[in-house]
Amino acid sequence: MKVGVVVFPGSNCDRDMYHVLTDVFNLDAQYYWHEKSLPKNIDAVILPGGFSYGDRLRAGVIAAHSPIIKDVQKMAKKGVPVLGVCNGFQILVESGLLPGVLLKNESLNFMCEWTNLVVENNKTPFTNQFKLRQKIPIPIANGEGRYYVDDDTLKELKKKNQIVFRYDEVVNGSSNRIAGVCNEDGNVVGMMPHPERAVESEINPIDNKPSSLIFESLLSKMGVSN
Amino acid sequence: MSLEPQELTELKSKIGRDPTSTELQIVAAEWSEHCSYKSSKRHLKMLPMEGPLVITEKGYDSGVLDVGDGYVVTAHIESHNHPSAVEPYGGAATGVGGVIRDILSAGTRPIAIFDGLRFGDIEKDQQARWLFKNAVTGIADYGNCLGIPTIGGEVEFDKCYENYALVDVAAVGFGKKENLIKNHAKKGDIVVLMGGSTGRDGIGGSQFASDSLESEDRSAVQIPDPFIEKLIIEAILEARNEKVIHAMKDLGGGGLSCAISETADALEIGIEMDVDKVHTRESDMHPDEIMVSESQERMLIITSKTKFKKLQEICKKFRIGCSVIGTVKSDNQMHVKKGKKTFANLPTDVVANATLLDLPSKEPTYLKTIEKEKKLKPISDYSKTMMKLLSSPNIASKIWVYGQYDHEVGIRTVVKPGRDASVLRLDNGKFLSVKIDGNPKQCYINPREGAIGCFEEACRNVVCTGAKPIGMLDHLQFGSPKDPEIFWTFLESLKGLTDFAKDFKIPCVGGKVSLYNETPDGPIKPTPLIGVIGLIDKTPQIPQRISKDDCLIIVGETKDELGGSEYFEYIHKFIGGKCPTVDFTESKKNMKSVLEIIPKKLLKSVHDCSKGGLAVAVSELSMNNQIGCKVDLDKVPAKKLDADRILFSESHSRYLLTFDKKNLSKVEKILKKNKTSYNIIGKFGGENIQFTKGKKSIIDLRVDKAQKTWLNSLKDLVLHG
């Protein structure tokens, strides 16, 4: 299967994501510069983390107007799995593919630390291998990572099962401790924590298996056994 | 800020005429202490700079070490003290930017940042708190945006830095040996300025940094733009892969003046350039301003006319400026024009090589009495003293600092910050461990032994991860060299470092000298900062969770040498006494033993004793693992010392080994074989950190209480004062 890794000016987790897709999960991954278009036969799209356009104006807002986003929107509509991690999540939110906004952390500081996620929806292409409420030790690294939605939208999200990950404890002041959400169809997922930093035991001081399930879920969705 | 009268006379005699105003600006920048090293250069030669792994090339700004399998590691250290003292956010951020470009100019990708920060007494001094907070944010915002992990460093507070700041940044790069840029140029090649535009920020920055800080000259501070720097990194690495770079240099202190003259001098060529071709931020800049502007995020590249097309294409992709500003000549002249009019035409060797000084030195008078100890006030409750130390800004956890740095990006960080030294994995299966250490309190008391101590401490920290030291970076920070007493302390530190480097066969692969670090109250304490790069072939020592009944061994002797210790200075407010000295033979023996045990996978953790002594080192193990520990001070190898001396002495060459008791005989066998001085001093368990002397309890603290204080006190101090 073919996975596209979209690269914006200022993306900085693109190479980490590519390494994990190709060297750890043996996938056929390809970089796509933000001014290029995505091929029609692509099986999944990943928007990696970083500081697209130096986070100017607001994280993700300029990249959301990149030419490639139109293609990502088309793919999303067709049901192709799309994952946005950290800045990728911010871009998906800013481009209207996911609900909500991402605000500055409550501490007003950039935060880099390990935390625990809880899986709240195990029906998405990136979570289908998890047990519901399963915990994932994973690092976060962001300055604008506080997910916010108003109360009405929050009710909708709950009703439509769009909350994918919650933080196990209060981390940055996110609404309802939300760490990741999906669109109504469930094929577009955004998350602030970095799964690509947690799938190898060498750099994961706690347990690398849960994070690996995010990628194994994608493999299983595509009917590929790893 | 310009040339000294005798320097002007010298310049006139060398070029046989009066210099133009542009020439004066160029030479003043290049002959500044910051760019020319005129006071220090003749002495720096004493450091050993060669070794089996060291690769040297023309015109490199960073050191290169061969780490095997066709890979190299590059390393460099810089400071940005003067700018950070005036504008901490921009000063610290551009400090990161500068050192990153030094790594990039060798053709390697930057993979880690380290920062050493020093400020005044933040408990009392609001200004110091403001400087500290903003310098940390500056580093975080810059490094995080670049996607280069900041994985280590140190933070220290001392009254000698009041109204001032030391911001040191080291960086490490990694790449294939075959991709190193072998700087070369020939007649007809073109000179390209790539990256951000040239503006009026940072005008005269290098001269500003070569004088005492008397006025707050904000225009001399550069403005950071990490986004442009990130684009430059990716564009240059792409250009490197396309093999379109003949030679490359970053623009730092002295701007175009230094980059052009130093490149031309190193490659023995001439360069003719036109300031009208430089892409500027403002339209009415004078040639003088363009030549000395220190606007950030710029690189100078020499390429051929045919390869330029590809370079231009790459720059277009990343939308960064790329101007052909000149051509390579064979006349060894630096020729600056504006259109057809000449503004400067100087021999490059005159510009790039200031006359070196041989400054007088004299032992400072204060040193004659400083080792004398005063009678200390007796302490009735050591548990209280211990809590006070754990909450003191120099000893408290620095998690508030490194928690703001992305230390995971790049997915190389095997041992995370907050331990002895961080460890990165490399693409050839080996691991790299790097640590920077300084100790101005000890260097003030004994500049020679203090400097050696910093070197040994940095080595000790990488040894704790299982790494063998393979290279050293030195950053020598002192007050005005024109004061013979200060210059003496500079020379003593340098001699000490040289002796250690030669004896331990650790080559100096890069460094920097920063002089004129003076505050309104006088010079800073001597602050050499030493970075040590260690290489691990197979097995890094990754800290494992310590559990009940695990054993604790101390390797090395604890001696009565508390001068410059946190115990003397923070608890007793006493500056003086005998500072710790490194016994080279003992140091080597201990390193050898530890490095022999680690690959056998017998240990759960290895931790060094440094600031705060044994008491703090043991407490850190307990707090990091949330488990109690009981240590008998009578078991610590030390010659009849009082309890407080054993607890708080900062003697070097000491390691704490923690392991499952079933491994005891195997560990002891190696220590005995190497005739290492060691002893089993305690075991883990319970909920309290306890130190006893025989049956008498000296310290008894709950781990959770200690941990809470240790983790939160620095953050509380910064946020709430």
Boltz contact constraints between the chains, C-beta under 6 A:
constraints:
  - contact:
      token1: [A, 9]
      token2: [B, 231]
      max_distance: 6.0
  - contact:
      token1: [A, 10]
      token2: [B, 227]
      max_distance: 6.0
  - contact:
      token1: [A, 10]
      token2: [B, 230]
      max_distance: 6.0
  - contact:
      token1: [A, 12]
      token2: [B, 147]
      max_distance: 6.0
  - contact:
      token1: [A, 16]
      token2: [B, 411]
      max_distance: 6.0
  - contact:
      token1: [A, 51]
      token2: [B, 145]
      max_distance: 6.0
  - contact:
      token1: [A, 54]
      token2: [B, 145]
      max_distance: 6.0
  - contact:
      token1: [A, 54]
      token2: [B, 227]
      max_distance: 6.0
  - contact:
      token1: [A, 109]
      token2: [B, 404]
      max_distance: 6.0
  - contact:
      token1: [A, 110]
      token2: [B, 140]
      max_distance: 6.0
  - contact:
      token1: [A, 110]
      token2: [B, 144]
      max_distance: 6.0
  - contact:
      token1: [A, 110]
      token2: [B, 404]
      max_distance: 6.0
  - contact:
      token1: [A, 112]
      token2: [B, 403]
      max_distance: 6.0
  - contact:
      token1: [A, 112]
      token2: [B, 406]
      max_distance: 6.0
  - contact:
      token1: [A, 112]
      token2: [B, 407]
      max_distance: 6.0
  - contact:
      token1: [A, 113]
      token2: [B, 403]
      max_distance: 6.0
  - contact:
      token1: [A, 139]
      token2: [B, 408]
      max_distance: 6.0
  - contact:
      token1: [A, 141]
      token2: [B, 406]
      max_distance: 6.0
  - contact:
      token1: [A, 141]
      token2: [B, 408]
      max_distance: 6.0
  - contact:
      token1: [A, 197]
      token2: [B, 408]
      max_distance: 6.0
  - contact:
      token1: [A, 197]
      token2: [B, 411]
      max_distance: 6.0
  - contact:
      token1: [A, 202]
      token2: [B, 414]
      max_distance: 6.0
  - contact:
      token1: [A, 203]
      token2: [B, 411]
      max_distance: 6.0
  - contact:
      token1: [A, 203]
      token2: [B, 414]
      max_distance: 6.0
